[in-house]
C-alpha cells in the first residue's frame, strides 16, 4: 500500500500531542521526548505557535496549547455530541418513512456526513458512509448549508468551478443563487437527482443555541417513493426532526 504521509507533518502532530499531554515543558525536554534535534523542534514549535496551536509563556520559555487548539477540541466535542444526539432522531425519522437519513455539517466549501441511518430493507442510493464529502452546491443538504453559510463562503463557491454529478446538478451561478434564495425563504432544501440519478432528498437546517445553522438533517430515497402527498409529509417530518435535534443542542 502506498504511503502518502509527510514526515514533517507527522513530527509536528507528534509534537503537538506532546505539548497536550505534558504542558509546561521547554524546547530541550520536548526535543528529547520527540526524538528530534533542538533546532528542528524549535522551528516546529514556532510554526505551531504562529497558527495558534501552541503558545509560549511570556515569562518562561515553556509551551502549552494555544487558543486554536482549544477551538479544535471544542469543535470536535460539539460535533460528537451533535452526532450522538442525532441518533435517536434519525432512527425515528427513518423508520416512519422507510428512507435513509443522514446528518451533514459544513467543512469549508464541502458538506461532510458525520452520522447516518440506513433502512435495513432498502438498498443505498449512492455512497452513504460516515465521512463522505461533497461540494456544497450539490444535493439538498449541501445547498441548505450553503444558503446559511457566511457570504464569503457563498462567493467562494460561486467563483470556483462547480463539478456536475448528473444533468440535474446546479452548476450555473444563476440557478444556484435562485435555489439558495428559495431555501432561505421556505426554510428547507430539495434535490431531484442532483447527485444520484433518480434520487430525491429533503434537507432541513439544525440550529444551535446561538441560532446558527450548524448541521443539516436530510432524508433521501428513490423518486418513485418520495412524491406527491408523501413528499409533503416527508418535508414536514424532516423539519420537525431538525427542530427537535436543534432543541436538544440548545436552540430556543
Backbone as CSV, one residue per row, in Angstrom:
resi,resn,N_x,N_y,N_z,CA_x,CA_y,CA_z,C_x,C_y,C_z
1,UNK,0.840,-1.190,0.000,0.000,0.000,0.000,0.884,1.252,0.000
2,UNK,0.523,2.220,-0.840,1.315,3.441,-0.951,1.243,4.257,0.338
3,UNK,2.354,4.877,0.702,2.416,5.700,1.904,2.413,7.164,1.486
4,UNK,1.303,7.853,1.767,1.174,9.247,1.352,1.423,10.218,2.512
5,UNK,1.967,9.729,3.611,2.208,10.590,4.760,3.415,11.495,4.518
6,UNK,3.429,12.613,5.235,4.510,13.595,5.135,5.241,13.612,6.473
7,UNK,6.519,13.318,6.460,7.302,13.176,7.689,7.237,14.428,8.560
8,UNK,7.368,15.607,7.941,7.378,16.843,8.715,6.047,17.063,9.422
9,UNK,4.958,16.722,8.748,3.637,16.876,9.360,3.471,15.880,10.501
10,UNK,3.920,14.668,10.293,3.846,13.663,11.363,4.618,14.120,12.596
11,UNK,5.806,14.682,12.385,6.611,15.161,13.514,5.919,16.312,14.232
12,UNK,5.298,17.215,13.470,4.610,18.354,14.073,3.392,17.905,14.874
13,UNK,2.649,16.940,14.329,1.483,16.414,15.044,1.926,15.716,16.333
14,UNK,2.998,14.938,16.248,3.532,14.258,17.431,3.934,15.278,18.488
15,UNK,4.556,16.365,18.067,4.983,17.408,18.989,3.776,18.095,19.628
16,UNK,2.733,18.324,18.836,1.516,18.947,19.358,0.890,18.077,20.445
17,UNK,0.862,16.762,20.221,0.316,15.856,21.223,1.188,15.831,22.480
18,UNK,2.498,15.970,22.314,3.387,16.018,23.475,3.076,17.233,24.341
19,UNK,2.849,18.369,23.694,2.506,19.587,24.433,1.171,19.404,25.147
20,UNK,0.230,18.719,24.479,-1.083,18.489,25.089,-0.979,17.569,26.302
21,UNK,-0.140,16.551,26.196,-0.009,15.562,27.265,0.843,16.061,28.432
22,UNK,1.805,16.936,28.128,2.706,17.428,29.176,2.925,18.923,28.998
23,UNK,1.925,19.736,29.306,2.079,21.188,29.153,3.110,21.746,30.115
24,UNK,3.800,22.796,29.683,4.766,23.458,30.548,6.192,23.003,30.363
25,UNK,6.465,22.260,29.280,7.835,21.840,29.008,8.501,22.837,28.069
26,UNK,9.833,22.863,28.103,10.595,23.739,27.230,11.065,23.010,25.986
27,UNK,11.776,23.736,25.136,12.239,23.181,23.869,13.140,21.970,24.080
28,UNK,14.053,22.052,25.042,15.017,20.970,25.259,14.312,19.661,25.602
29,UNK,13.413,19.705,26.586,12.713,18.487,27.006,11.803,17.968,25.895
30,UNK,11.145,18.865,25.194,10.255,18.441,24.102,11.044,17.792,22.971
31,UNK,12.229,18.328,22.686,13.045,17.746,21.618,13.500,16.336,21.984
32,UNK,13.830,16.117,23.256,14.235,14.783,23.709,13.075,13.804,23.582
33,UNK,11.899,14.212,24.046,10.729,13.328,24.006,10.268,13.060,22.568
34,UNK,10.453,14.052,21.699,10.029,13.899,20.312,11.046,13.159,19.460
35,UNK,12.279,13.073,19.969,13.322,12.398,19.212,13.844,13.235,18.061
36,UNK,13.769,14.561,18.209,14.263,15.478,17.179,15.356,16.372,17.756
37,UNK,16.062,17.056,16.865,17.067,18.000,17.337,16.367,19.203,17.964
38,UNK,17.105,19.901,18.785,16.544,21.070,19.445,16.171,22.147,18.421
39,UNK,17.003,22.306,17.395,16.739,23.333,16.376,15.467,23.007,15.589
40,UNK,15.319,21.726,15.202,14.130,21.335,14.445,12.869,21.455,15.303
41,UNK,12.965,21.063,16.563,11.829,21.170,17.477,11.434,22.633,17.658
42,UNK,12.427,23.510,17.782,12.157,24.937,17.950,11.413,25.492,16.734
43,UNK,11.848,25.096,15.516,11.189,25.594,14.301,9.747,25.106,14.216
44,UNK,9.526,23.855,14.592,8.157,23.333,14.560,7.286,24.033,15.601
45,UNK,7.841,24.297,16.783,7.083,24.992,17.812,6.713,26.408,17.369
46,UNK,7.644,27.078,16.715,7.359,28.432,16.226,6.272,28.407,15.167
47,UNK,6.278,27.361,14.324,5.246,27.234,13.297,3.884,26.972,13.931
48,UNK,3.852,26.070,14.913,2.598,25.788,15.624,2.118,27.015,16.385
49,UNK,3.063,27.772,16.932,2.710,28.992,17.657,2.125,30.031,16.707
50,UNK,2.697,30.134,15.521,2.216,31.080,14.508,0.744,30.840,14.187
51,UNK,0.330,29.555,14.196,-1.048,29.204,13.853,-1.929,29.035,15.088
52,UNK,-1.424,29.432,16.247,-2.235,29.438,17.457,-2.483,28.081,18.077
53,UNK,-1.721,27.065,17.658,-1.928,25.721,18.198,-1.153,25.497,19.491
54,UNK,-0.045,26.215,19.665,0.657,26.225,20.943,0.946,27.671,21.308
55,UNK,1.251,27.902,22.562,1.611,29.252,22.996,2.760,29.163,23.994
56,UNK,3.580,30.198,23.998,4.765,30.229,24.857,4.534,31.211,25.986
57,UNK,4.859,30.799,27.194,4.739,31.675,28.355,5.670,32.871,28.164
58,UNK,5.150,34.076,28.362,5.957,35.283,28.143,7.070,35.440,29.166
59,UNK,6.920,34.795,30.321,7.933,34.924,31.368,8.967,33.809,31.319
60,UNK,8.541,32.639,30.861,9.463,31.498,30.769,9.282,30.822,29.400
61,UNK,10.327,30.228,28.836,10.221,29.595,27.510,9.563,28.207,27.563
62,UNK,8.343,28.162,28.131,7.630,26.903,28.274,6.362,26.945,27.418
63,UNK,5.970,25.783,26.903,4.876,25.734,25.928,3.634,25.025,26.476
64,UNK,2.483,25.577,26.101,1.187,24.965,26.382,0.356,25.047,25.099
65,UNK,-0.805,24.427,25.116,-1.679,24.503,23.944,-2.189,25.926,23.756
66,UNK,-2.360,26.310,22.496,-2.869,27.636,22.169,-4.377,27.657,22.033
67,UNK,-4.905,28.853,21.762,-6.352,29.034,21.680,-6.967,28.269,20.502
68,UNK,-6.253,28.162,19.397,-6.799,27.442,18.253,-6.905,25.940,18.533
69,UNK,-6.020,25.428,19.354,-6.131,24.022,19.752,-7.381,23.818,20.601
70,UNK,-7.682,24.801,21.443,-8.907,24.740,22.237,-10.124,24.771,21.333
71,UNK,-10.070,25.598,20.306,-11.180,25.671,19.350,-11.396,24.325,18.669
72,UNK,-10.309,23.670,18.274,-10.424,22.363,17.635,-11.064,21.350,18.580
73,UNK,-10.650,21.395,19.838,-11.205,20.459,20.815,-12.692,20.696,21.049
74,UNK,-13.076,21.972,21.160,-14.489,22.286,21.350,-15.313,21.902,20.135
75,UNK,-14.760,22.148,18.937,-15.477,21.794,17.704,-15.666,20.290,17.603
76,UNK,-14.613,19.540,17.926,-14.705,18.079,17.876,-15.723,17.573,18.897
77,UNK,-15.695,18.171,20.100,-16.638,17.753,21.128,-18.076,18.043,20.753
78,UNK,-18.315,19.223,20.173,-19.676,19.595,19.798,-20.191,18.728,18.666
79,UNK,-19.308,18.378,17.712,-19.716,17.520,16.609,-20.050,16.117,17.106
80,UNK,-19.255,15.611,18.057,-19.529,14.291,18.616,-20.849,14.295,19.380
81,UNK,-21.106,15.363,20.143,-22.358,15.494,20.880,-23.534,15.589,19.922
82,UNK,-23.346,16.340,18.844,-24.393,16.508,17.843,-24.734,15.168,17.195
83,UNK,-23.704,14.411,16.799,-23.933,13.111,16.161,-24.608,12.147,17.126
84,UNK,-24.232,12.189,18.411,-24.828,11.310,19.407,-26.298,11.645,19.611
85,UNK,-26.601,12.939,19.718,-27.985,13.368,19.911,-28.844,13.049,18.693
86,UNK,-28.210,13.050,17.523,-28.953,12.828,16.278,-29.382,11.380,16.097
87,UNK,-28.732,10.447,16.769,-29.002,9.030,16.553,-30.465,8.657,16.683
88,UNK,-31.091,9.018,17.805,-32.492,8.662,18.039,-33.416,9.365,17.055
89,UNK,-33.147,10.646,16.818,-33.979,11.425,15.902,-33.932,10.836,14.494
90,UNK,-32.732,10.473,14.053,-32.573,9.923,12.707,-33.266,8.575,12.567
91,UNK,-33.145,7.733,13.574,-33.771,6.416,13.512,-35.298,6.537,13.471
92,UNK,-35.851,7.412,14.314,-37.298,7.593,14.326,-37.799,8.093,12.981
93,UNK,-37.103,9.071,12.426,-37.499,9.624,11.137,-37.383,8.578,10.037
94,UNK,-36.304,7.826,10.057,-36.087,6.815,9.027,-37.064,5.666,9.102
95,UNK,-37.404,5.237,10.310,-38.317,4.115,10.468,-39.729,4.467,10.022
96,UNK,-40.163,5.682,10.301,-41.518,6.095,9.920,-41.687,6.104,8.406
97,UNK,-40.671,6.614,7.694,-40.807,6.756,6.246,-40.017,5.725,5.454
98,UNK,-39.245,4.902,6.148,-38.532,3.837,5.465,-37.446,4.307,4.521
99,UNK,-36.842,5.474,4.800,-35.814,6.020,3.921,-34.516,6.274,4.680
100,UNK,-33.462,6.562,3.939,-32.158,6.855,4.534,-32.153,8.264,5.123
101,UNK,-31.477,8.408,6.242,-31.362,9.710,6.902,-29.892,9.954,7.212
102,UNK,-29.445,11.173,7.003,-28.064,11.491,7.377,-27.940,12.903,7.914
103,UNK,-26.871,13.113,8.666,-26.569,14.403,9.268,-25.286,14.917,8.650
104,UNK,-25.340,16.133,8.102,-24.165,16.733,7.465,-23.847,18.083,8.075
105,UNK,-22.547,18.379,8.125,-22.074,19.687,8.571,-21.258,20.306,7.440
106,UNK,-21.003,21.609,7.564,-20.161,22.271,6.569,-18.717,22.256,7.009
107,UNK,-17.824,21.880,6.116,-16.386,21.923,6.360,-15.768,22.663,5.188
108,UNK,-15.545,23.949,5.363,-15.040,24.767,4.259,-16.088,24.900,3.170
109,UNK,-15.750,24.458,1.966,-16.663,24.517,0.833,-17.250,23.146,0.515
110,UNK,-17.253,22.267,1.519,-17.809,20.932,1.342,-18.787,20.614,2.464
111,UNK,-19.687,19.678,2.190,-20.520,19.125,3.256,-19.918,17.788,3.648
112,UNK,-19.965,17.494,4.944,-19.356,16.283,5.484,-20.402,15.497,6.255
113,UNK,-20.576,14.214,5.922,-21.521,13.357,6.627,-20.891,12.901,7.938
114,UNK,-21.525,13.233,9.077,-20.974,12.850,10.383,-21.835,11.790,11.079
115,UNK,-23.011,11.503,10.536,-23.864,10.445,11.096,-24.879,10.041,10.040
116,UNK,-25.314,8.779,10.093,-26.310,8.318,9.115,-27.128,7.176,9.709
117,UNK,-28.289,6.969,9.114,-29.122,5.824,9.455,-29.669,5.259,8.157
118,UNK,-29.484,3.971,7.949,-29.939,3.310,6.726,-31.058,2.328,7.050
119,UNK,-32.106,2.351,6.255,-33.179,1.383,6.450,-32.660,0.004,6.070
120,UNK,-32.810,-0.996,6.942,-32.230,-2.320,6.669,-32.810,-3.029,5.452
121,UNK,-34.003,-2.644,5.004,-34.655,-3.353,3.900,-34.523,-2.649,2.562
122,UNK,-33.922,-1.461,2.562,-33.811,-0.718,1.316,-32.345,-0.540,0.928
123,UNK,-32.000,-0.764,-0.334,-30.616,-0.574,-0.777,-30.227,0.894,-0.756
124,UNK,-28.947,1.140,-0.610,-28.442,2.512,-0.581,-28.519,3.156,-1.960
125,UNK,-28.769,4.461,-1.955,-28.725,5.242,-3.190,-27.405,6.006,-3.207
126,UNK,-26.349,5.377,-3.702,-25.040,6.013,-3.707,-24.335,5.822,-2.388
127,UNK,-23.097,6.327,-2.255,-22.304,6.153,-1.035,-22.895,6.919,0.135
128,UNK,-23.081,6.248,1.269,-23.673,6.885,2.438,-22.803,6.710,3.671
129,UNK,-21.534,6.405,3.501,-20.669,6.182,4.661,-20.442,7.484,5.415
130,UNK,-20.275,7.347,6.722,-19.877,8.495,7.521,-18.498,8.936,7.036
131,UNK,-18.309,10.234,6.873,-17.041,10.760,6.389,-17.053,11.142,4.928
132,UNK,-18.126,10.799,4.204,-18.210,11.145,2.792,-18.367,12.657,2.640
133,UNK,-17.567,13.234,1.759,-17.616,14.668,1.495,-18.271,14.938,0.146
134,UNK,-18.803,16.166,0.004,-19.457,16.536,-1.235,-19.410,18.064,-1.366
135,UNK,-19.236,18.591,-2.560,-19.253,20.045,-2.736,-20.597,20.631,-2.282
136,UNK,-20.573,21.837,-1.757,-21.782,22.434,-1.209,-22.870,22.692,-2.245
137,UNK,-22.503,22.842,-3.501,-23.519,23.179,-4.494,-24.366,21.986,-4.912
138,UNK,-23.963,20.768,-4.526,-24.637,19.559,-4.991,-25.451,18.908,-3.884
139,UNK,-26.722,18.674,-4.141,-27.568,17.969,-3.190,-28.308,18.894,-2.245
140,UNK,-29.374,18.373,-1.648,-30.221,19.178,-0.774,-29.470,19.659,0.468
141,UNK,-28.740,18.747,1.130,-28.038,19.116,2.366,-26.988,20.180,2.116
142,UNK,-26.198,19.997,1.062,-25.161,20.973,0.753,-25.721,22.344,0.456
143,UNK,-26.811,22.383,-0.288,-27.411,23.676,-0.632,-27.951,24.391,0.603
144,UNK,-28.515,23.636,1.543,-29.002,24.269,2.773,-27.831,24.838,3.576
145,UNK,-26.762,24.061,3.697,-25.581,24.556,4.407,-25.011,25.784,3.721
146,UNK,-25.025,25.788,2.403,-24.513,26.935,1.650,-25.422,28.144,1.796
147,UNK,-26.731,27.903,1.820,-27.688,29.006,1.943,-27.501,29.781,3.239
148,UNK,-27.082,29.094,4.296,-26.910,29.742,5.599,-25.442,29.959,5.953
149,UNK,-24.542,29.762,4.998,-23.114,29.990,5.219,-22.798,31.483,5.131
150,UNK,-21.665,31.912,5.685,-21.263,33.317,5.578,-21.118,33.736,4.113
151,UNK,-21.318,35.012,3.818,-21.249,35.497,2.438,-19.944,35.147,1.724
152,UNK,-18.808,35.172,2.433,-17.535,34.882,1.772,-17.462,33.426,1.314
153,UNK,-18.126,32.530,2.037,-18.159,31.127,1.624,-19.024,30.978,0.381
154,UNK,-20.164,31.642,0.379,-21.044,31.584,-0.785,-20.338,32.113,-2.031
155,UNK,-19.647,33.230,-1.894,-18.960,33.810,-3.049,-17.818,32.922,-3.522
156,UNK,-17.125,32.281,-2.595,-16.035,31.378,-2.980,-16.570,30.207,-3.795
157,UNK,-17.721,29.666,-3.389,-18.337,28.573,-4.139,-18.764,29.051,-5.521
158,UNK,-19.296,30.257,-5.575,-19.745,30.807,-6.861,-18.576,31.031,-7.819
159,UNK,-17.429,31.411,-7.283,-16.291,31.742,-8.130,-15.504,30.528,-8.583
160,UNK,-15.618,29.412,-7.874,-14.896,28.207,-8.265,-15.707,27.405,-9.281
161,UNK,-15.026,26.584,-10.049,-15.702,25.708,-10.997,-16.503,24.662,-10.232
162,UNK,-17.770,24.535,-10.573,-18.651,23.594,-9.880,-18.825,22.346,-10.742
163,UNK,-18.441,21.194,-10.173,-18.493,19.957,-10.934,-19.934,19.461,-11.027
164,UNK,-20.215,18.719,-12.081,-21.551,18.192,-12.312,-21.562,16.687,-12.046
165,UNK,-22.430,16.241,-11.141,-22.585,14.818,-10.864,-23.587,14.179,-11.823
166,UNK,-24.635,14.922,-12.131,-25.661,14.472,-13.070,-26.100,15.678,-13.894
167,UNK,-27.013,15.458,-14.795,-27.537,16.568,-15.597,-28.347,17.546,-14.749
168,UNK,-28.783,17.099,-13.574,-29.598,17.951,-12.708,-28.779,18.778,-11.723
169,UNK,-27.476,18.532,-11.628,-26.635,19.286,-10.689,-26.654,20.770,-11.042
170,UNK,-26.816,21.611,-10.039,-26.849,23.062,-10.264,-25.426,23.594,-10.379
171,UNK,-25.023,23.891,-11.603,-23.665,24.376,-11.820,-23.615,25.840,-12.239
172,UNK,-24.700,26.373,-12.765,-24.690,27.781,-13.170,-24.920,28.671,-11.947
173,UNK,-24.320,29.870,-11.967,-24.464,30.790,-10.849,-25.916,31.191,-10.647
174,UNK,-26.616,31.454,-11.729,-27.998,31.937,-11.612,-28.911,30.882,-10.987
175,UNK,-28.782,29.642,-11.426,-29.641,28.584,-10.884,-29.314,28.319,-9.420
176,UNK,-28.038,28.381,-9.061,-27.639,28.138,-7.681,-28.093,29.282,-6.775
177,UNK,-27.906,30.511,-7.234,-28.354,31.657,-6.425,-29.869,31.608,-6.215
178,UNK,-30.603,31.234,-7.247,-32.054,31.131,-7.125,-32.426,30.064,-6.104
179,UNK,-31.727,28.924,-6.132,-32.007,27.836,-5.196,-31.719,28.259,-3.761
180,UNK,-30.615,28.981,-3.536,-30.257,29.425,-2.188,-31.284,30.420,-1.649
181,UNK,-31.741,31.334,-2.507,-32.752,32.303,-2.087,-34.058,31.600,-1.724
182,UNK,-34.402,30.567,-2.483,-35.632,29.821,-2.198,-35.527,29.093,-0.867
183,UNK,-34.365,28.493,-0.599,-34.153,27.795,0.679,-34.299,28.762,1.846
184,UNK,-33.719,29.943,1.723,-33.813,30.936,2.789,-35.257,31.379,2.998
185,UNK,-36.050,31.323,1.923,-37.449,31.726,2.011,-38.339,30.668,2.641
186,UNK,-38.167,29.403,2.257,-39.069,28.342,2.737,-38.498,27.559,3.904
187,UNK,-37.183,27.655,4.140,-36.587,27.032,5.310,-36.137,25.595,5.154
188,UNK,-36.132,25.059,3.942,-35.632,23.706,3.711,-35.163,23.597,2.262
189,UNK,-34.470,22.488,1.966,-33.944,22.300,0.613,-34.414,20.989,0.009
190,UNK,-34.492,20.962,-1.322,-34.883,19.768,-2.062,-33.846,19.461,-3.134
191,UNK,-33.735,18.198,-3.460,-32.834,17.778,-4.530,-33.514,16.679,-5.338
192,UNK,-33.534,16.850,-6.651,-34.098,15.845,-7.548,-32.996,15.337,-8.474
193,UNK,-32.351,14.246,-8.072,-31.325,13.641,-8.912,-30.089,14.479,-9.128
194,UNK,-29.742,15.362,-8.191,-28.581,16.246,-8.375,-27.252,15.528,-8.144
195,UNK,-27.284,14.472,-7.340,-26.059,13.720,-7.058,-26.160,12.297,-7.595
196,UNK,-27.289,11.665,-7.381,-27.547,10.309,-7.875,-28.812,10.344,-8.727
197,UNK,-28.776,9.892,-9.956,-29.973,9.902,-10.807,-31.129,9.140,-10.162
198,UNK,-32.312,9.737,-10.188,-33.488,9.072,-9.638,-33.667,9.205,-8.146
199,UNK,-32.731,9.867,-7.465,-32.824,10.026,-6.011,-33.412,11.386,-5.657
200,UNK,-34.240,11.398,-4.639,-34.847,12.630,-4.139,-34.403,12.825,-2.693
201,UNK,-34.106,14.054,-2.320,-33.685,14.330,-0.945,-34.368,15.585,-0.413
202,UNK,-34.664,15.550,0.876,-35.224,16.690,1.606,-34.257,17.011,2.728
203,UNK,-33.904,18.278,2.904,-32.932,18.662,3.926,-33.439,19.840,4.748
204,UNK,-33.298,19.728,6.076,-33.751,20.778,6.986,-32.599,21.213,7.887
205,UNK,-32.497,22.512,8.176,-31.377,23.021,8.977,-31.501,22.705,10.457
206,UNK,-30.353,22.451,11.088,-30.261,22.236,12.532,-29.512,23.430,13.116
207,UNK,-30.095,24.062,14.124,-29.508,25.273,14.722,-29.092,25.018,16.169
208,UNK,-28.051,25.749,16.593,-27.591,25.615,17.981,-28.152,26.744,18.837
209,UNK,-27.620,26.888,20.031,-28.120,27.893,20.957,-27.963,29.322,20.479
210,UNK,-27.030,29.554,19.573,-26.841,30.903,19.029,-27.691,31.138,17.786
211,UNK,-28.529,30.171,17.438,-29.443,30.214,16.291,-28.721,30.064,14.951
212,UNK,-27.433,29.713,15.013,-26.673,29.475,13.787,-26.966,28.069,13.262
213,UNK,-26.982,27.925,11.933,-27.153,26.610,11.320,-25.827,25.868,11.415
214,UNK,-25.807,24.787,12.195,-24.569,24.044,12.424,-24.559,22.696,11.716
215,UNK,-25.718,22.268,11.236,-25.810,20.976,10.554,-27.099,20.930,9.749
216,UNK,-27.242,19.856,8.990,-28.452,19.645,8.199,-28.872,18.192,8.333
217,UNK,-30.154,17.975,8.567,-30.730,16.640,8.619,-31.432,16.388,7.293
218,UNK,-31.084,15.298,6.613,-31.679,15.049,5.298,-32.243,13.639,5.194
219,UNK,-33.317,13.532,4.424,-33.969,12.254,4.129,-33.853,12.034,2.629
220,UNK,-33.430,10.839,2.223,-33.241,10.571,0.801,-33.809,9.204,0.432
221,UNK,-34.351,9.133,-0.772,-34.896,7.874,-1.276,-35.176,7.998,-2.764
222,UNK,-35.653,6.936,-3.379,-35.937,6.976,-4.813,-37.153,7.851,-5.121
223,UNK,-37.137,8.457,-6.282,-38.218,9.342,-6.706,-39.565,8.622,-6.732
224,UNK,-39.541,7.327,-6.954,-40.789,6.558,-7.016,-41.495,6.489,-5.672
225,UNK,-40.741,6.649,-4.561,-41.338,6.561,-3.232,-41.616,7.932,-2.620
226,UNK,-40.784,8.906,-2.932,-40.959,10.235,-2.328,-41.565,11.156,-3.384
227,UNK,-42.870,11.222,-3.413,-43.562,12.021,-4.422,-44.944,12.393,-3.902
228,UNK,-45.531,13.427,-4.477,-46.886,13.832,-4.135,-47.096,14.126,-2.666
229,UNK,-48.173,13.542,-2.116,-48.521,13.776,-0.711,-47.449,13.257,0.232
230,UNK,-46.776,12.181,-0.185,-45.720,11.629,0.672,-44.542,12.590,0.755
231,UNK,-44.248,13.299,-0.308,-43.191,14.313,-0.284,-43.532,15.388,0.742
232,UNK,-44.773,15.849,0.741,-45.199,16.866,1.706,-45.023,16.369,3.137
233,UNK,-45.393,15.101,3.365,-45.269,14.528,4.703,-43.809,14.407,5.122
234,UNK,-42.938,14.013,4.191,-41.515,13.876,4.495,-40.910,15.238,4.825
235,UNK,-41.297,16.263,4.084,-40.792,17.617,4.349,-41.173,18.052,5.766
236,UNK,-42.437,17.866,6.128,-42.907,18.267,7.453,-42.190,17.475,8.555
237,UNK,-42.001,16.177,8.316,-41.336,15.340,9.319,-39.866,15.715,9.463
238,UNK,-39.200,15.997,8.359,-37.789,16.390,8.417,-37.620,17.711,9.152
239,UNK,-38.526,18.656,8.908,-38.464,19.942,9.597,-38.674,19.763,11.102
240,UNK,-39.635,18.919,11.470,-39.891,18.684,12.898,-38.719,17.971,13.561
241,UNK,-38.132,16.993,12.867,-36.991,16.272,13.423,-35.796,17.199,13.599
242,UNK,-35.566,18.082,12.625,-34.463,19.035,12.717,-34.689,20.002,13.874
243,UNK,-35.939,20.382,14.072,-36.269,21.275,15.182,-36.025,20.569,16.519
244,UNK,-36.427,19.292,16.594,-36.212,18.501,17.806,-34.719,18.411,18.132
245,UNK,-33.923,18.099,17.112,-32.481,17.991,17.316,-31.888,19.335,17.702
246,UNK,-32.368,20.409,17.101,-31.893,21.752,17.432,-32.118,22.057,18.902
247,UNK,-33.307,21.710,19.394,-33.619,21.979,20.802,-32.750,21.146,21.737
248,UNK,-32.380,19.953,21.294,-31.517,19.102,22.124,-30.118,19.691,22.292
249,UNK,-29.675,20.492,21.327,-28.332,21.071,21.421,-28.368,22.556,21.808
250,UNK,-29.536,23.004,22.312,-29.585,24.343,22.903,-30.394,25.386,22.193
251,UNK,-30.986,25.074,21.049,-31.777,26.083,20.328,-33.094,26.342,21.049
252,UNK,-33.441,27.623,21.165,-34.725,28.013,21.740,-35.356,29.096,20.874
